[in-house]
Amino acid sequence: MAVINEKSVSEAIHYRRSVRVFKSEAIDEQKVKECIQLAALAPTSSNMQLWEFYHIVSPETIQQIAAASFNQNAAKTAQQIVVVAARKDLWKKRLQSNIDHLKSQFGNKPESEYSKREKFALNYYQKIVPSLYIDFLGILGMIKYIAFQIIGIFRPIYRESRVSDMRIVAHKSAGLASENFMISMAAIGYDTCPMEGFDSLRIKKIIDLPMSSEINMIIGCGIREDNGVYGERFRVPFEEIYFKI
Ligand SMILES: Cc1cc2nc3c(=O)[nH]c(=O)nc-3n(C[C@H](O)[C@H](O)[C@H](O)COP(=O)(O)O)c2cc1C
């Protein structure tokens, strides 16, 4: 992304605030799209990329989203909106993309010629990842969870395998992408406000998202108005949250 005078990472982190009132000045659609491309470079669990980004530029749709977000200023005054969706439901598709990618990296040779490392990587996506994501009405997940707790008495084991755990896995990664997006926006002097105060069902209907998807957050975008930031930044004392071990 060729941007002149882009802020450093720490400058952008300090500049980013949750902005509740945006100027009526338009922002560049292409630049926002480039920030979404940077968002998609965030790390994801098993590189599954269980996310989607909906870039809303239509003023009518923005107002519909604002109405479904309880008419929050941050949505109502946004020049553009980005909806970050967690798509745990796409796990089989993303899994296949990873397998296809690995095979293409390995040179599409017969599996018998794979090195140990290549076999390990493929086995990870063909056996381990599906064993975590596969479920049936939450029952399989619960059975796996109990089995893992028992095995865990004897050796270290990955314990989070319930439906709710896998939802968290998808949302964690989507949250990282959201932050990448907001910092990228801050770096070019654009402002954002992350929101979880909305009616998810209505939002899904507005942007035609399937019921199996989940909205990670809605991000209002624009340029801050003078009164756009509500007060000084507040954080609890660092000593309360920092533990050196
Ligand atoms: C997941 C998440 C959801 C949020 N939801 C809302 C929201 O619905 N409305 C809002 O005005 N701010 C929302 N915020 C913004 C927070 O209130 C804000 O990040 C916090 O007060 C710290 O301020 P700062 O972002 O300016 O540092 C949300 C932030 C996050 C991370």
The ligand as a Gaussian input file, in Angstrom:
#p B3LYP/6-31G(d) Opt

LIG

0 1
 C      -15.472000      -5.822000      20.856000
 C      -15.738000      -4.368000      21.113000
 C      -17.033000      -3.912000      21.087000
 C      -17.307000      -2.556000      21.255000
 N      -18.599000      -2.109000      21.137000
 C      -18.842000      -0.786000      21.141000
 C      -20.128000      -0.308000      20.832000
 O      -21.062000      -1.036000      20.556000
 N      -20.311000       1.035000      20.845000
 C      -19.312000       1.909000      21.112000
 O      -19.555000       3.114000      21.082000
 N      -18.068000       1.458000      21.409000
 C      -17.801000       0.150000      21.414000
 N      -16.529000      -0.322000      21.651000
 C      -15.449000       0.638000      21.913000
 C      -14.983000       0.609000      23.352000
 O      -15.918000       1.211000      24.182000
 C      -13.603000       1.291000      23.418000
 O      -12.693000       0.521000      22.701000
 C      -13.106000       1.494000      24.853000
 O      -13.927000       2.356000      25.546000
 C      -11.685000       2.025000      24.871000
 O      -11.561000       3.247000      24.167000
 P      -10.544000       3.425000      22.950000
 O      -10.928000       2.418000      21.911000
 O      -10.771000       4.847000      22.463000
 O       -9.161000       3.205000      23.455000
 C      -16.250000      -1.651000      21.512000
 C      -14.935000      -2.141000      21.550000
 C      -14.682000      -3.477000      21.326000
 C      -13.270000      -3.962000      21.312000

